[in-house]
């Protein structure tokens, strides 16, 4: 039988801009609140990507495309991090890896 380690209350978000995590997810937050956070970020990322898909390349400068892609990446990374917390909480640490 494997022993599961207790889940830390605050799980760091994935950081790419810093060496030290500054954003944390409360792993004990109500599931409805975690879901609302996911829904908000995923919907924003989808709307953002939809805007990019419906635009023509001459409408954007290279810097604009990079900024839009980075914004979508950050939103999707947040969604992934919150899903990881939900998986650990709902399925146990051994199933979420």
Rosetta blueprint (number, residue, H / E / L):
1 X L
2 X L
3 X L
4 X L
5 X L
6 X L
7 X L
8 X L
9 X L
10 X E
11 X E
12 X E
13 X L
14 X L
15 X L
16 X L
17 X L
18 X L
19 X L
20 X L
21 X L
22 X L
23 X L
24 X E
25 X E
26 X E
27 X L
28 X L
29 X L
30 X L
31 X H
32 X H
33 X H
34 X H
35 X H
36 X H
37 X H
38 X H
39 X H
40 X H
41 X H
42 X H
43 X H
44 X H
45 X H
46 X H
47 X H
48 X H
49 X H
50 X H
51 X H
52 X H
53 X H
54 X L
55 X L
56 X L
57 X H
58 X H
59 X H
60 X L
61 X L
62 X H
63 X H
64 X H
65 X H
66 X H
67 X H
68 X H
69 X H
70 X H
71 X H
72 X H
73 X H
74 X H
75 X H
76 X H
77 X H
78 X H
79 X H
80 X H
81 X H
82 X H
83 X H
84 X H
85 X H
86 X H
87 X H
88 X H
89 X H
90 X H
91 X H
92 X L
93 X L
94 X L
95 X L
96 X L
97 X L
